[in-house]
Amino acid sequence: MYNVNSVDKIQKVAAYCRVSTDKDDQVNSLESQKKFFRDYIEHNAFWELTEVYVDEGITGTSTKKRHAFNRMMIDAENRQFDLIITKEISRFARNTLDSIFYTRKLKNIGIGVIFMNDNINTLDADAELRLTIMSSIAQEESRKTSDRVKWGQKRRMEQGVVFGRDMLGYNVRGGKLYINDDGAKIVRLIFHKFVNEGKGTYVIARELQEAGLRTSTYMKTWSNTVILRVLRNEKYCGDLVQKKTYTPSYLTHEKRYNRGEEELVVLRDHHEPIIGRELFDKAQLELARRSPSDEQKAKHSNRYCFSGKIKCGICSFSYVSRTKNRKNKSIYKAWRCYEGTRHGAPHIDKAGNQVGCSGMSINDDDTKTICREVVKNLQIERENIVNNLAGIIKKVMDSENGENKIENSQSKLAQISDKKRRLLELYMNKDISKQDFQEMNAKYDAESIVLAEKISVHQNQQKLSQSQNVLLAEINLTLKDLVYGDEWNDTFYRHILDKIVVYKKNQIEVQLNFSSTKWRFARLQVAGVILIPQ
């Protein structure tokens, strides 16, 4: 037994107590604990009470949200007391690592912790060993309790007990859903506007906001996201789906969306519906119809250089662009597998289908760097290509004059278009090889780009003849930067790029339209991207 009178000088003593819930009986117990500590400390002649630190209604498996505990640790570092008294390890921390970490930290600054019921004083020589054993027992008990609670919750869910809070159109009372008439009218109005009137979610949200209709208790304002949640919520047609979120760790208590990690609890015709199943099904079909198809999303309207060009080597879906605003106002853009974006990690959905993908995301800047590295590694006569293209541009500029400049360029564009059409016919008839077709097609594309640029120049610069040499120098410099891979241009790379395939283990493969060679890259966190020639 530890000796509370083992010192002959006055010690400043703090006490710590906590209850796990905010129920009345537990709060009463907390008051009893506080009185006990005050009386206990005051009856020791060598102890002087500084403060009783109290956490109410907070779990013990983590210290992150225990404000009184964290404040006590700050006060300890400021040496506002010499000793801490608490009832037992499970009241101090149920996480073994937390218990050892904090008691060791306190011991290093000369502050001991007395666990009264566990008969441990951390200043004793064997305290850490005993503390490790007792903390491990407490942590294991927390795990078992968590498992029992989760098991009990799932059994109750299977019996139809509703877990959750009130929502638009329903109140939750005693584990049952009861229709809220005012909210139910708004739910019916939303489905009517979407299905029968054909209005979009943004329009519906704006109309509800302008009409002054109230949202549910926890939503501040109407938005298209809120409308979508209503339209997709199966509760409104009488079904109940629970365990949409789960808690991976009993230590952190952090919730995550359930994407197949745990089994959903699905009960059909569980409660009184607000709308008919037929109307709900029509809404789901309409949502699917309005949502872009996989192919449309893959093409991404060709807004970006890589739209439809990046493929997943795991599931073969295209990658889609994802952007995020940083705190410094800059924009971070990356590309992710569409299947993974839509369904998350690979899992079996409730229909028994394998969905999801684990394909890695790739930063937009990294992708551009990879493409430029490919161009730099091309085995081509760069200087000749630049000179030839520059010569073509100069001849075009020299040969055109007066009012016929734009007409001449447009006529040449039409000729190139006709050549490309006849070239395609030759290829389809197998009169020329694929390689010949690709080389000639690339040549025509390059000429088309030059002519289109030239038409724009003629239309916007009336004094072209006076600055022709300067313009040619600038064009020549731009061509060099592109051909040598020193400059990025969306149009140029979109035309020469066939596809990028992203495999597992950070392997990225690049293929160009005019070459059968494939370049493979390894993406490393430290070194960026490394070229692996094939």
C-alpha positions, 0 to 999 in steps of 0.5 A: 500500500502506498504511504500518503505520509511519506513526505515531511513537507507540504505538497500541492495536490490535484485530483482528477475525476470523470464520468463517461456519460451525462446522465443524471445518476452519473452526474450525481456520482461525479459530485460525490467523487468531487466531495470525496477528493476534497475531504480526502486531501483536506484530512492529510496534514501534508497535502494542500488541495489546488483543484479538482479537475472534472470531465463530464460526459466524455469518453475515456478511451481518448484524451483529445476531447477531455478538456479538463484533463488537457488543462491539468497537463498544462498546469502540471508543466507549469508546476502548479501542483506536485501530485495527482490523485485519481480513483483508478486507471479506467478513470484516468485513461483506458488507452494503454499508450495514453496512460504510460505516455502521460504518467511518464511525462508527469514523472519526468517533471517530478509529478506523481499520480496515485491510482487509489483503487489500483494501489499504484503510485507512479513514483514507485520503482515498479509503478510503470510495470504495474501500470502497463499491466493494469492499463492493458486490462482496462484497455481490453475491457474497453474493447470488450465493452465496445464489441458488446455495445456494437453487437447489441446495437446491430441486434436492435437495428435488425429488430427495427430500432432506429438509431439517429436524430430527427430529420426533415419529415420524421421525428425519432422517439423511442427508437421509432420514426413518427411523421412530422406533418410540416416537414412531410409537406416539404418532402412531398413538395421536393419530390413533386418539383423534381419528378413532376415539374422537372426542376433541378436541385439548385432551382428547388433549393432556391424556391424553398429558400425564397418561400421561407420554408424551414429546413430541419433542425440541424440544417441552416439553409437550403442547398442543392446538396440538401435537396439531393439528400432528401431525394436519395433518402430511402426512409421517405418511401418506408425503408430503413437502411442503417450502419451507413457509418461505422467506427473502425477503432474503439480508441478514437471513436472516429466515424467513417462512411461504410463502403462495404467494410461492414454489413448494412442493416436493410429493412423494407417497409419498416415504417409509414412512408411519406411518399409512395414507392412509385414516386421514389423510384421515379426520382431515382431513375430521374437522378440517374438520367440527369447524372452524366454517364461514365463515358460522359464523365470520362470525356469530361467535356474535353475541358482539360488536356487529360480528359479521357486520356488517363485510364486505370490499370486496375479496373479500366475506368477513366480518371476524372479531375478533382480540385480543392481550394487550399488555405493559401487561395491556390487550387490543388488539382488531381486525377482519380479513378472514376470507379474509386471516386464513385464507390470508394475502396473495392467491396460487394454492394447490397446487390451482390456486385463488386464495386469500387477501386483502389487505383491511386490518385495522381497530381495534375502537376506530376502528370504534366511533368511525366508528359514533358519527360516523355517528350524530352526522351523522344529519339527525334531530330528536334532542331530539324523539326523546329526549323521545318515548322518555322519554315512552314510558318514563314512561307505561309506568312510570306505567301499571304498578303492583302485582303486575301490572307484570311481567305487563303488560310481558310482555304488551306484549312479546308484542303487539310480537312479534305486531305485528312478525310481522304487519308482516313479512307485510305486507312479504312480501305487498308491501302496504307499502314497505321504508322503511315496514317498516324504520321500523316495525320499528325503532320496535318494536325500540326499544319492545322494548328499553325493555320488556325493561329495565323487566322487569329493573328490576321484578324487581330493584328493589322500591322503584322507586316511591320512586326513579322520578324519579331513574331517569327522569333517568338514562334520559333522560341515557342516551337523549341520549348515545346519540342524540347519539352521545356514548355507546357501547352494543353493543345500540343500535349492533348494532340500527341498523347494517346493515353496514360495508364495508372497501375498499382505500386505507383507505376504509370505508363505513357503512350503517344499517338505517333509512337509504339514506344511505351514509357513507364514511370515510378512515382516516389514521394521523395524523388517525384517521378522517375523514368523507367524506359521500356 
